[in-house]
Amino acid sequence: MTITPEILSAGAGVLLALVLELVPGIKTWYDQQKDSVQVLVAVLLSAVFGFIIFGFNCLGWFVGKIPALECSQTGVQELLWAVFLVFSGSQVTYLGVRKIGKKS
């Protein structure tokens, strides 16, 4: 299986959700926030993941080691898609983990 930027982005989203729901100090802070703030935090962190990957590629770091986005207009379009995938992956995972956590 080839790791694509899409798979990497979705995986980052899953990791983000697990951190927000399972890491004790972060979970406590995150759960105290309003729903609108929680969504904003998830969107901003999703964007940060995407921009970090894009920035590393534009700087020439990790070239060939991780699936990277082109440092071009096409790369920016792919970046927006990657941010969407990070956010989607995090929200789906977060909802699942949260529901499982409430049953136990």
C-alpha positions, 0 to 999 in steps of 0.5 A: 500500500502506498501512503498518499497525502490523503491517507497521511492527512486522514491519519493525522486527523485520527491522531488529533481526535485521539489526543483531544479525547484521550490525553488527560490534561488536554481532554479536561481542557477540551471538554470544558470548552463550548462546542463552537470553540471545540470545532474551531480548535479542531479546524485550526489544528487541522490547518496547522497539520496541513500547513506544516506538511506544505511548508516542509515541502516548500523548504525542501525538508523530508523530500521523498520521505513523506508524501508531500504537496507540491509547492505550487498553486496545485499544491495549495489546492491539494493542501486545502483538500488535505486540511478537509481530510484531517478535519473530517478524520478527526471529527469522525474519530472523535465522535466514535471515541467519545461515544465509546467512552461514555458507555464505559 
